[in-house]
Amino acid sequence: MKSKNDATRRYQWKLILAKRLYQKGYTRQDVINLIRFLDWLIVLPGELGK
């Protein structure tokens, strides 16, 4: 994923990932846990990080 300097693109990618996980049958808590893990790995600036 080429988004090192594009915070908006990283944010959109996380939203797409979450939607796909729900579609695949992951529970809400599983999706939350994965997104929190990604937040720990990938820090988004300012408002995008909230």
N, C-alpha and C positions, 0 to 999 in steps of 0.2 A: 504494500500500500504506500503510495507516494504522497504522504501528507505531513511530512516532518515539519514543514513551515506553514501549514494550512489548518488552523484550529477548527474552522467551520466544517471542513471536510471530515476531520476526525470525529467531530460531534455527530454529524450526519451518519457516519459509518456505525457509530455506537447505537444510534436509533434503529437503523436497519437491522443490525445484529439482534437487538432486543426483540423486534417484531418477528424476526425469523425464528428465534428461540421459542416464542409463544406459539407460533404456527406449528412448530415441531412437537409441541406438547410439554415443554418445560414448565414447571410451576413458577408462580410469581416469585417465590422466595429464591429459587434457583437463578432466575434472571437477575434479580436484585444482587445476589451474591456475586455473580459473574461481572456485572457492571461495576460493582464496588472494587472487585479485583482489578478490572481494567482501569478504573480511576486511580488506583494505587500505582499502576504501571505507566499510565499515560495521563499526564497532568494537562488539563485544558485551562487556558487563561480566562480570567475574569468571569463574566456572566455565563460563558459556555460551560464552565466547570460546575455550575450549580444545578 
